[in-house]
Amino acid sequence: MSSHSPDHAFYCGTTVVMITKDKRIISGKNDQVLNSKHLKEVYGVDVEIISKKIADDKIVKTCCLL
């Protein structure tokens, strides 16, 4: 799957590949790659990752612009 939405990657992916503006490739498990530092490198904006535990101890994450 290809998406420009980090939220899609949180929901659907376990392995993520991101390409920064200077064409550097960042890849790995979504918990390691989808973080505020890497998202700022890719999108150029400050982002906070919000986590919420729901039923059956599942954790749902989303991105919020700062």
N, CA, C, O and CB atoms as a CASP TS submission, in Angstrom:
PFRMAT TS
TARGET T0000
AUTHOR 0000-0000-0000
METHOD Language model
MODEL 1
PARENT N/A
ATOM      1  N   MET     1       0.844  -1.171   0.000  1.00  0.00           N
ATOM      2  CA  MET     1       0.000   0.000   0.000  1.00  0.00           C
ATOM      3  C   MET     1       0.887   1.231   0.000  1.00  0.00           C
ATOM      4  O   MET     1       1.933   1.252   0.649  1.00  0.00           O
ATOM      5  CB  MET     1      -0.959   0.000   1.211  1.00  0.00           C
ATOM      6  N   SER     2       0.481   2.225  -0.707  1.00  0.00           N
ATOM      7  CA  SER     2       1.183   3.500  -0.732  1.00  0.00           C
ATOM      8  C   SER     2       0.232   4.582  -0.235  1.00  0.00           C
ATOM      9  O   SER     2      -0.927   4.636  -0.648  1.00  0.00           O
ATOM     10  CB  SER     2       1.712   3.828  -2.165  1.00  0.00           C
ATOM     11  N   SER     3       0.726   5.442   0.652  1.00  0.00           N
ATOM     12  CA  SER     3      -0.112   6.509   1.191  1.00  0.00           C
ATOM     13  C   SER     3       0.771   7.669   1.621  1.00  0.00           C
ATOM     14  O   SER     3       1.932   7.481   1.984  1.00  0.00           O
ATOM     15  CB  SER     3      -0.970   6.000   2.380  1.00  0.00           C
ATOM     16  N   HIS     4       0.216   8.852   1.577  1.00  0.00           N
ATOM     17  CA  HIS     4       0.913  10.019   2.106  1.00  0.00           C
ATOM     18  C   HIS     4       0.391  10.376   3.495  1.00  0.00           C
ATOM     19  O   HIS     4       0.761  11.408   4.055  1.00  0.00           O
ATOM     20  CB  HIS     4       0.756  11.214   1.155  1.00  0.00           C
ATOM     21  N   SER     5      -0.458   9.533   4.044  1.00  0.00           N
ATOM     22  CA  SER     5      -1.039   9.777   5.359  1.00  0.00           C
ATOM     23  C   SER     5      -0.382   8.882   6.408  1.00  0.00           C
ATOM     24  O   SER     5      -0.513   7.660   6.347  1.00  0.00           O
ATOM     25  CB  SER     5      -2.559   9.540   5.329  1.00  0.00           C
ATOM     26  N   PRO     6       0.318   9.475   7.361  1.00  0.00           N
ATOM     27  CA  PRO     6       0.891   8.661   8.440  1.00  0.00           C
ATOM     28  C   PRO     6      -0.174   7.874   9.208  1.00  0.00           C
ATOM     29  O   PRO     6       0.094   6.775   9.693  1.00  0.00           O
ATOM     30  CB  PRO     6       1.661   9.549   9.405  1.00  0.00           C
ATOM     31  N   ASP     7      -1.377   8.433   9.318  1.00  0.00           N
ATOM     32  CA  ASP     7      -2.441   7.723  10.023  1.00  0.00           C
ATOM     33  C   ASP     7      -2.792   6.407   9.325  1.00  0.00           C
ATOM     34  O   ASP     7      -3.095   5.417   9.991  1.00  0.00           O
ATOM     35  CB  ASP     7      -3.684   8.607  10.131  1.00  0.00           C
ATOM     36  N   HIS     8      -2.754   6.389   7.996  1.00  0.00           N
ATOM     37  CA  HIS     8      -2.987   5.129   7.271  1.00  0.00           C
ATOM     38  C   HIS     8      -1.900   4.117   7.630  1.00  0.00           C
ATOM     39  O   HIS     8      -2.190   2.940   7.843  1.00  0.00           O
ATOM     40  CB  HIS     8      -3.017   5.371   5.731  1.00  0.00           C
ATOM     41  N   ALA     9      -0.667   4.570   7.696  1.00  0.00           N
ATOM     42  CA  ALA     9       0.446   3.678   8.028  1.00  0.00           C
ATOM     43  C   ALA     9       0.312   3.142   9.455  1.00  0.00           C
ATOM     44  O   ALA     9       0.606   1.973   9.703  1.00  0.00           O
ATOM     45  CB  ALA     9       1.789   4.412   7.861  1.00  0.00           C
ATOM     46  N   PHE    10      -0.132   3.991  10.403  1.00  0.00           N
ATOM     47  CA  PHE    10      -0.364   3.510  11.770  1.00  0.00           C
ATOM     48  C   PHE    10      -1.425   2.418  11.768  1.00  0.00           C
ATOM     49  O   PHE    10      -1.290   1.411  12.463  1.00  0.00           O
ATOM     50  CB  PHE    10      -0.792   4.673  12.698  1.00  0.00           C
ATOM     51  N   TYR    11      -2.474   2.620  10.989  1.00  0.00           N
ATOM     52  CA  TYR    11      -3.616   1.710  11.004  1.00  0.00           C
ATOM     53  C   TYR    11      -3.350   0.410  10.242  1.00  0.00           C
ATOM     54  O   TYR    11      -3.736  -0.668  10.693  1.00  0.00           O
ATOM     55  CB  TYR    11      -4.824   2.401  10.419  1.00  0.00           C
ATOM     56  N   CYS    12      -2.691   0.518   9.090  1.00  0.00           N
ATOM     57  CA  CYS    12      -2.567  -0.635   8.189  1.00  0.00           C
ATOM     58  C   CYS    12      -1.196  -1.292   8.177  1.00  0.00           C
ATOM     59  O   CYS    12      -1.086  -2.478   7.865  1.00  0.00           O
ATOM     60  CB  CYS    12      -2.901  -0.215   6.811  1.00  0.00           C
ATOM     61  N   GLY    13      -0.163  -0.554   8.506  1.00  0.00           N
ATOM     62  CA  GLY    13       1.176  -1.065   8.264  1.00  0.00           C
ATOM     63  C   GLY    13       1.908  -1.545   9.495  1.00  0.00           C
ATOM     64  O   GLY    13       1.640  -1.102  10.611  1.00  0.00           O
ATOM     65  N   THR    14       2.833  -2.454   9.277  1.00  0.00           N
ATOM     66  CA  THR    14       3.750  -2.861  10.338  1.00  0.00           C
ATOM     67  C   THR    14       5.171  -2.454   9.965  1.00  0.00           C
ATOM     68  O   THR    14       6.008  -2.222  10.837  1.00  0.00           O
ATOM     69  CB  THR    14       3.666  -4.391  10.589  1.00  0.00           C
ATOM     70  N   THR    15       5.439  -2.369   8.653  1.00  0.00           N
ATOM     71  CA  THR    15       6.731  -1.906   8.148  1.00  0.00           C
ATOM     72  C   THR    15       6.477  -0.681   7.281  1.00  0.00           C
ATOM     73  O   THR    15       5.550  -0.667   6.471  1.00  0.00           O
ATOM     74  CB  THR    15       7.476  -3.033   7.339  1.00  0.00           C
ATOM     75  N   VAL    16       7.304   0.348   7.453  1.00  0.00           N
ATOM     76  CA  VAL    16       7.084   1.630   6.793  1.00  0.00           C
ATOM     77  C   VAL    16       8.350   2.067   6.088  1.00  0.00           C
ATOM     78  O   VAL    16       9.456   1.830   6.574  1.00  0.00           O
ATOM     79  CB  VAL    16       6.631   2.699   7.800  1.00  0.00           C
ATOM     80  N   VAL    17       8.185   2.712   4.931  1.00  0.00           N
ATOM     81  CA  VAL    17       9.291   3.344   4.222  1.00  0.00           C
ATOM     82  C   VAL    17       8.915   4.799   4.002  1.00  0.00           C
ATOM     83  O   VAL    17       7.835   5.095   3.492  1.00  0.00           O
ATOM     84  CB  VAL    17       9.602   2.620   2.861  1.00  0.00           C
ATOM     85  N   MET    18       9.806   5.709   4.386  1.00  0.00           N
ATOM     86  CA  MET    18       9.595   7.143   4.175  1.00  0.00           C
ATOM     87  C   MET    18      10.779   7.686   3.393  1.00  0.00           C
ATOM     88  O   MET    18      11.910   7.234   3.572  1.00  0.00           O
ATOM     89  CB  MET    18       9.422   7.906   5.535  1.00  0.00           C
ATOM     90  N   ILE    19      10.517   8.660   2.522  1.00  0.00           N
ATOM     91  CA  ILE    19      11.578   9.306   1.758  1.00  0.00           C
ATOM     92  C   ILE    19      11.569  10.781   2.125  1.00  0.00           C
ATOM     93  O   ILE    19      10.558  11.461   1.948  1.00  0.00           O
ATOM     94  CB  ILE    19      11.390   9.097   0.211  1.00  0.00           C
ATOM     95  N   THR    20      12.694  11.283   2.637  1.00  0.00           N
ATOM     96  CA  THR    20      12.788  12.682   3.056  1.00  0.00           C
ATOM     97  C   THR    20      12.963  13.585   1.836  1.00  0.00           C
ATOM     98  O   THR    20      13.179  13.110   0.721  1.00  0.00           O
ATOM     99  CB  THR    20      13.962  12.879   4.047  1.00  0.00           C
ATOM    100  N   LYS    21      12.866  14.895   2.067  1.00  0.00           N
ATOM    101  CA  LYS    21      13.008  15.862   0.982  1.00  0.00           C
ATOM    102  C   LYS    21      14.374  15.791   0.322  1.00  0.00           C
ATOM    103  O   LYS    21      14.511  16.094  -0.863  1.00  0.00           O
ATOM    104  CB  LYS    21      12.767  17.260   1.498  1.00  0.00           C
ATOM    105  N   ASP    22      15.395  15.387   1.091  1.00  0.00           N
ATOM    106  CA  ASP    22      16.733  15.252   0.506  1.00  0.00           C
ATOM    107  C   ASP    22      16.987  13.830  -0.016  1.00  0.00           C
ATOM    108  O   ASP    22      18.128  13.424  -0.234  1.00  0.00           O
ATOM    109  CB  ASP    22      17.798  15.624   1.545  1.00  0.00           C
ATOM    110  N   LYS    23      15.884  13.086  -0.208  1.00  0.00           N
ATOM    111  CA  LYS    23      15.880  11.739  -0.815  1.00  0.00           C
ATOM    112  C   LYS    23      16.547  10.662   0.043  1.00  0.00           C
ATOM    113  O   LYS    23      16.984   9.633  -0.472  1.00  0.00           O
ATOM    114  CB  LYS    23      16.572  11.791  -2.150  1.00  0.00           C
ATOM    115  N   ARG    24      16.622  10.907   1.350  1.00  0.00           N
ATOM    116  CA  ARG    24      17.093   9.880   2.276  1.00  0.00           C
ATOM    117  C   ARG    24      15.947   8.933   2.567  1.00  0.00           C
ATOM    118  O   ARG    24      14.815   9.374   2.765  1.00  0.00           O
ATOM    119  CB  ARG    24      17.645  10.507   3.589  1.00  0.00           C
ATOM    120  N   ILE    25      16.223   7.639   2.597  1.00  0.00           N
ATOM    121  CA  ILE    25      15.189   6.631   2.847  1.00  0.00           C
ATOM    122  C   ILE    25      15.267   6.171   4.300  1.00  0.00           C
ATOM    123  O   ILE    25      16.329   5.795   4.796  1.00  0.00           O
ATOM    124  CB  ILE    25      15.347   5.420   1.881  1.00  0.00           C
ATOM    125  N   ILE    26      14.121   6.211   4.964  1.00  0.00           N
ATOM    126  CA  ILE    26      13.998   5.750   6.345  1.00  0.00           C
ATOM    127  C   ILE    26      13.024   4.573   6.312  1.00  0.00           C
ATOM    128  O   ILE    26      11.902   4.715   5.827  1.00  0.00           O
ATOM    129  CB  ILE    26      13.498   6.911   7.325  1.00  0.00           C
ATOM    130  N   SER    27      13.436   3.428   6.816  1.00  0.00           N
ATOM    131  CA  SER    27      12.534   2.269   6.794  1.00  0.00           C
ATOM    132  C   SER    27      12.679   1.461   8.072  1.00  0.00           C
ATOM    133  O   SER    27      13.715   1.496   8.736  1.00  0.00           O
ATOM    134  CB  SER    27      12.816   1.377   5.569  1.00  0.00           C
ATOM    135  N   GLY    28      11.624   0.737   8.401  1.00  0.00           N
ATOM    136  CA  GLY    28      11.634  -0.113   9.578  1.00  0.00           C
ATOM    137  C   GLY    28      10.228  -0.298  10.112  1.00  0.00           C
ATOM    138  O   GLY    28       9.248   0.004   9.430  1.00  0.00           O
ATOM    139  N   LYS    29      10.135  -0.789  11.324  1.00  0.00           N
ATOM    140  CA  LYS    29       8.843  -0.983  11.994  1.00  0.00           C
ATOM    141  C   LYS    29       8.170   0.372  12.178  1.00  0.00           C
ATOM    142  O   LYS    29       8.842   1.372  12.432  1.00  0.00           O
ATOM    143  CB  LYS    29       9.023  -1.703  13.370  1.00  0.00           C
ATOM    144  N   ASN    30       6.838   0.407  12.049  1.00  0.00           N
ATOM    145  CA  ASN    30       6.173   1.710  12.096  1.00  0.00           C
ATOM    146  C   ASN    30       6.386   2.451  13.413  1.00  0.00           C
ATOM    147  O   ASN    30       6.418   3.682  13.416  1.00  0.00           O
ATOM    148  CB  ASN    30       4.700   1.532  11.860  1.00  0.00           C
ATOM    149  N   ASP    31       6.533   1.744  14.526  1.00  0.00           N
ATOM    150  CA  ASP    31       6.795   2.417  15.802  1.00  0.00           C
ATOM    151  C   ASP    31       8.162   3.102  15.837  1.00  0.00           C
ATOM    152  O   ASP    31       8.345   4.073  16.571  1.00  0.00           O
ATOM    153  CB  ASP    31       6.701   1.417  16.939  1.00  0.00           C
ATOM    154  N   GLN    32       9.111   2.612  15.060  1.00  0.00           N
ATOM    155  CA  GLN    32      10.452   3.198  15.023  1.00  0.00           C
ATOM    156  C   GLN    32      10.549   4.326  13.994  1.00  0.00           C
ATOM    157  O   GLN    32      11.277   5.297  14.197  1.00  0.00           O
ATOM    158  CB  GLN    32      11.489   2.119  14.711  1.00  0.00           C
ATOM    159  N   VAL    33       9.820   4.194  12.904  1.00  0.00           N
ATOM    160  CA  VAL    33       9.940   5.154  11.799  1.00  0.00           C
ATOM    161  C   VAL    33       8.963   6.317  11.936  1.00  0.00           C
ATOM    162  O   VAL    33       9.332   7.469  11.705  1.00  0.00           O
ATOM    163  CB  VAL    33       9.711   4.450  10.468  1.00  0.00           C
ATOM    164  N   LEU    34       7.730   6.024  12.310  1.00  0.00           N
ATOM    165  CA  LEU    34       6.714   7.071  12.403  1.00  0.00           C
ATOM    166  C   LEU    34       6.819   7.781  13.737  1.00  0.00           C
ATOM    167  O   LEU    34       6.095   7.473  14.684  1.00  0.00           O
ATOM    168  CB  LEU    34       5.305   6.488  12.219  1.00  0.00           C
ATOM    169  N   ASN    35       7.729   8.730  13.794  1.00  0.00           N
ATOM    170  CA  ASN    35       7.907   9.537  15.003  1.00  0.00           C
ATOM    171  C   ASN    35       7.976  11.011  14.601  1.00  0.00           C
ATOM    172  O   ASN    35       8.086  11.330  13.418  1.00  0.00           O
ATOM    173  CB  ASN    35       9.198   9.108  15.785  1.00  0.00           C
ATOM    174  N   SER    36       7.911  11.893  15.573  1.00  0.00           N
ATOM    175  CA  SER    36       7.857  13.335  15.315  1.00  0.00           C
ATOM    176  C   SER    36       9.062  13.827  14.515  1.00  0.00           C
ATOM    177  O   SER    36       8.914  14.657  13.618  1.00  0.00           O
ATOM    178  CB  SER    36       7.774  14.095  16.630  1.00  0.00           C
ATOM    179  N   LYS    37      10.239  13.323  14.832  1.00  0.00           N
ATOM    180  CA  LYS    37      11.455  13.764  14.140  1.00  0.00           C
ATOM    181  C   LYS    37      11.406  13.409  12.655  1.00  0.00           C
ATOM    182  O   LYS    37      11.629  14.268  11.803  1.00  0.00           O
ATOM    183  CB  LYS    37      12.698  13.135  14.789  1.00  0.00           C
ATOM    184  N   HIS    38      11.116  12.150  12.345  1.00  0.00           N
ATOM    185  CA  HIS    38      11.081  11.719  10.947  1.00  0.00           C
ATOM    186  C   HIS    38       9.946  12.386  10.175  1.00  0.00           C
ATOM    187  O   HIS    38      10.131  12.772   9.021  1.00  0.00           O
ATOM    188  CB  HIS    38      10.938  10.204  10.868  1.00  0.00           C
ATOM    189  N   LEU    39       8.783  12.526  10.791  1.00  0.00           N
ATOM    190  CA  LEU    39       7.662  13.160  10.107  1.00  0.00           C
ATOM    191  C   LEU    39       7.970  14.623   9.791  1.00  0.00           C
ATOM    192  O   LEU    39       7.555  15.129   8.748  1.00  0.00           O
ATOM    193  CB  LEU    39       6.393  13.059  10.959  1.00  0.00           C
ATOM    194  N   LYS    40       8.688  15.301  10.676  1.00  0.00           N
ATOM    195  CA  LYS    40       9.084  16.685  10.382  1.00  0.00           C
ATOM    196  C   LYS    40      10.058  16.720   9.208  1.00  0.00           C
ATOM    197  O   LYS    40       9.981  17.619   8.370  1.00  0.00           O
ATOM    198  CB  LYS    40       9.724  17.347  11.627  1.00  0.00           C
ATOM    199  N   GLU    41      10.975  15.753   9.136  1.00  0.00           N
ATOM    200  CA  GLU    41      11.915  15.693   8.011  1.00  0.00           C
ATOM    201  C   GLU    41      11.180  15.512   6.684  1.00  0.00           C
ATOM    202  O   GLU    41      11.577  16.087   5.671  1.00  0.00           O
ATOM    203  CB  GLU    41      12.918  14.548   8.215  1.00  0.00           C
ATOM    204  N   VAL    42      10.124  14.723   6.688  1.00  0.00           N
ATOM    205  CA  VAL    42       9.393  14.430   5.453  1.00  0.00           C
ATOM    206  C   VAL    42       8.419  15.550   5.085  1.00  0.00           C
ATOM    207  O   VAL    42       8.388  15.990   3.936  1.00  0.00           O
ATOM    208  CB  VAL    42       8.635  13.113   5.594  1.00  0.00           C
ATOM    209  N   TYR    43       7.627  16.010   6.049  1.00  0.00           N
ATOM    210  CA  TYR    43       6.551  16.963   5.760  1.00  0.00           C
ATOM    211  C   TYR    43       6.903  18.416   6.073  1.00  0.00           C
ATOM    212  O   TYR    43       6.213  19.327   5.614  1.00  0.00           O
ATOM    213  CB  TYR    43       5.331  16.582   6.534  1.00  0.00           C
ATOM    214  N   GLY    44       7.966  18.648   6.849  1.00  0.00           N
ATOM    215  CA  GLY    44       8.384  20.012   7.150  1.00  0.00           C
ATOM    216  C   GLY    44       7.520  20.734   8.171  1.00  0.00           C
ATOM    217  O   GLY    44       7.554  21.963   8.242  1.00  0.00           O
ATOM    218  N   VAL    45       6.746  19.996   8.964  1.00  0.00           N
ATOM    219  CA  VAL    45       5.911  20.599  10.007  1.00  0.00           C
ATOM    220  C   VAL    45       6.104  19.837  11.314  1.00  0.00           C
ATOM    221  O   VAL    45       6.467  18.661  11.318  1.00  0.00           O
ATOM    222  CB  VAL    45       4.411  20.599   9.588  1.00  0.00           C
ATOM    223  N   ASP    46       5.855  20.526  12.414  1.00  0.00           N
ATOM    224  CA  ASP    46       5.931  19.878  13.721  1.00  0.00           C
ATOM    225  C   ASP    46       4.694  19.010  13.920  1.00  0.00           C
ATOM    226  O   ASP    46       3.567  19.444  13.682  1.00  0.00           O
ATOM    227  CB  ASP    46       6.056  20.930  14.862  1.00  0.00           C
ATOM    228  N   VAL    47       4.925  17.780  14.357  1.00  0.00           N
ATOM    229  CA  VAL    47       3.855  16.801  14.538  1.00  0.00           C
ATOM    230  C   VAL    47       4.004  16.147  15.901  1.00  0.00           C
ATOM    231  O   VAL    47       5.115  15.856  16.345  1.00  0.00           O
ATOM    232  CB  VAL    47       3.875  15.732  13.410  1.00  0.00           C
ATOM    233  N   GLU    48       2.879  15.922  16.557  1.00  0.00           N
ATOM    234  CA  GLU    48       2.872  15.141  17.796  1.00  0.00           C
ATOM    235  C   GLU    48       2.110  13.857  17.533  1.00  0.00           C
ATOM    236  O   GLU    48       1.064  13.868  16.885  1.00  0.00           O
ATOM    237  CB  GLU    48       2.233  15.942  18.982  1.00  0.00           C
ATOM    238  N   ILE    49       2.634  12.751  18.036  1.00  0.00           N
ATOM    239  CA  ILE    49       1.968  11.461  17.912  1.00  0.00           C
ATOM    240  C   ILE    49       1.137  11.241  19.173  1.00  0.00           C
ATOM    241  O   ILE    49       1.657  11.289  20.288  1.00  0.00           O
ATOM    242  CB  ILE    49       3.004  10.297  17.698  1.00  0.00           C
ATOM    243  N   ILE    50      -0.144  11.004  18.986  1.00  0.00           N
ATOM    244  CA  ILE    50      -1.066  10.765  20.095  1.00  0.00           C
ATOM    245  C   ILE    50      -1.413   9.275  20.122  1.00  0.00           C
ATOM    246  O   ILE    50      -1.774   8.702  19.095  1.00  0.00           O
ATOM    247  CB  ILE    50      -2.362  11.644  19.959  1.00  0.00           C
ATOM    248  N   SER    51      -1.303   8.654  21.289  1.00  0.00           N
ATOM    249  CA  SER    51      -1.632   7.234  21.459  1.00  0.00           C
ATOM    250  C   SER    51      -2.795   7.091  22.432  1.00  0.00           C
ATOM    251  O   SER    51      -2.877   7.812  23.426  1.00  0.00           O
ATOM    252  CB  SER    51      -0.399   6.433  21.963  1.00  0.00           C
ATOM    253  N   LYS    52      -3.688   6.158  22.138  1.00  0.00           N
ATOM    254  CA  LYS    52      -4.825   5.880  23.022  1.00  0.00           C
ATOM    255  C   LYS    52      -5.037   4.378  23.088  1.00  0.00           C
ATOM    256  O   LYS    52      -5.114   3.704  22.060  1.00  0.00           O
ATOM    257  CB  LYS    52      -6.120   6.599  22.527  1.00  0.00           C
ATOM    258  N   LYS    53      -5.131   3.864  24.294  1.00  0.00           N
ATOM    259  CA  LYS    53      -5.423   2.440  24.487  1.00  0.00           C
ATOM    260  C   LYS    53      -6.931   2.247  24.418  1.00  0.00           C
ATOM    261  O   LYS    53      -7.695   2.953  25.076  1.00  0.00           O
ATOM    262  CB  LYS    53      -4.853   1.916  25.853  1.00  0.00           C
ATOM    263  N   ILE    54      -7.345   1.270  23.601  1.00  0.00           N
ATOM    264  CA  ILE    54      -8.772   0.975  23.468  1.00  0.00           C
ATOM    265  C   ILE    54      -9.018  -0.463  23.911  1.00  0.00           C
ATOM    266  O   ILE    54      -8.181  -1.065  24.584  1.00  0.00           O
ATOM    267  CB  ILE    54      -9.262   1.198  21.998  1.00  0.00           C
ATOM    268  N   ALA    55     -10.148  -1.000  23.536  1.00  0.00           N
ATOM    269  CA  ALA    55     -10.535  -2.352  23.950  1.00  0.00           C
ATOM    270  C   ALA    55      -9.447  -3.373  23.660  1.00  0.00           C
ATOM    271  O   ALA    55      -8.692  -3.246  22.696  1.00  0.00           O
ATOM    272  CB  ALA    55     -11.819  -2.766  23.254  1.00  0.00           C
ATOM    273  N   ASP    56      -9.384  -4.379  24.509  1.00  0.00           N
ATOM    274  CA  ASP    56      -8.419  -5.475  24.378  1.00  0.00           C
ATOM    275  C   ASP    56      -6.972  -4.993  24.389  1.00  0.00           C
ATOM    276  O   ASP    56      -6.101  -5.635  23.802  1.00  0.00           O
ATOM    277  CB  ASP    56      -8.683  -6.241  23.102  1.00  0.00           C
ATOM    278  N   ASP    57      -6.711  -3.875  25.049  1.00  0.00           N
ATOM    279  CA  ASP    57      -5.363  -3.296  25.176  1.00  0.00           C
ATOM    280  C   ASP    57      -4.716  -2.930  23.844  1.00  0.00           C
ATOM    281  O   ASP    57      -3.495  -2.785  23.771  1.00  0.00           O
ATOM    282  CB  ASP    57      -4.471  -4.261  25.899  1.00  0.00           C
ATOM    283  N   LYS    58      -5.512  -2.779  22.800  1.00  0.00           N
ATOM    284  CA  LYS    58      -4.991  -2.327  21.511  1.00  0.00           C
ATOM    285  C   LYS    58      -4.691  -0.830  21.601  1.00  0.00           C
ATOM    286  O   LYS    58      -5.443  -0.077  22.219  1.00  0.00           O
ATOM    287  CB  LYS    58      -6.006  -2.628  20.356  1.00  0.00           C
ATOM    288  N   ILE    59      -3.589  -0.402  20.982  1.00  0.00           N
ATOM    289  CA  ILE    59      -3.208   1.003  20.995  1.00  0.00           C
ATOM    290  C   ILE    59      -3.445   1.581  19.607  1.00  0.00           C
ATOM    291  O   ILE    59      -2.987   1.033  18.605  1.00  0.00           O
ATOM    292  CB  ILE    59      -1.723   1.181  21.430  1.00  0.00           C
ATOM    293  N   VAL    60      -4.172   2.703  19.565  1.00  0.00           N
ATOM    294  CA  VAL    60      -4.441   3.419  18.321  1.00  0.00           C
ATOM    295  C   VAL    60      -3.637   4.714  18.359  1.00  0.00           C
ATOM    296  O   VAL    60      -3.598   5.401  19.379  1.00  0.00           O
ATOM    297  CB  VAL    60      -5.983   3.703  18.133  1.00  0.00           C
ATOM    298  N   LYS    61      -2.991   5.044  17.228  1.00  0.00           N
ATOM    299  CA  LYS    61      -2.175   6.263  17.155  1.00  0.00           C
ATOM    300  C   LYS    61      -2.669   7.162  16.043  1.00  0.00           C
ATOM    301  O   LYS    61      -3.234   6.698  15.053  1.00  0.00           O
ATOM    302  CB  LYS    61      -0.694   5.921  16.936  1.00  0.00           C
ATOM    303  N   THR    62      -2.446   8.466  16.219  1.00  0.00           N
ATOM    304  CA  THR    62      -2.751   9.451  15.190  1.00  0.00           C
ATOM    305  C   THR    62      -1.760  10.595  15.294  1.00  0.00           C
ATOM    306  O   THR    62      -1.078  10.750  16.307  1.00  0.00           O
ATOM    307  CB  THR    62      -4.205   9.968  15.322  1.00  0.00           C
ATOM    308  N   CYS    63      -1.687  11.389  14.246  1.00  0.00           N
ATOM    309  CA  CYS    63      -0.775  12.540  14.187  1.00  0.00           C
ATOM    310  C   CYS    63      -1.560  13.818  14.359  1.00  0.00           C
ATOM    311  O   CYS    63      -2.654  13.961  13.813  1.00  0.00           O
ATOM    312  CB  CYS    63       0.008  12.567  12.854  1.00  0.00           C
ATOM    313  N   CYS    64      -1.009  14.747  15.114  1.00  0.00           N
ATOM    314  CA  CYS    64      -1.598  16.069  15.287  1.00  0.00           C
ATOM    315  C   CYS    64      -0.557  17.111  14.937  1.00  0.00           C
ATOM    316  O   CYS    64       0.573  17.057  15.423  1.00  0.00           O
ATOM    317  CB  CYS    64      -2.121  16.272  16.736  1.00  0.00           C
ATOM    318  N   LEU    65      -0.939  18.065  14.088  1.00  0.00           N
ATOM    319  CA  LEU    65      -0.042  19.166  13.762  1.00  0.00           C
ATOM    320  C   LEU    65       0.061  20.102  14.949  1.00  0.00           C
ATOM    321  O   LEU    65      -0.929  20.344  15.639  1.00  0.00           O
ATOM    322  CB  LEU    65      -0.527  19.926  12.511  1.00  0.00           C
ATOM    323  N   LEU    66       1.248  20.628  15.191  1.00  0.00           N
ATOM    324  CA  LEU    66       1.431  21.568  16.304  1.00  0.00           C
ATOM    325  C   LEU    66       1.416  22.997  15.795  1.00  0.00           C
ATOM    326  O   LEU    66       1.555  23.934  16.581  1.00  0.00           O
ATOM    327  CB  LEU    66       2.748  21.284  17.052  1.00  0.00           C
TER
END
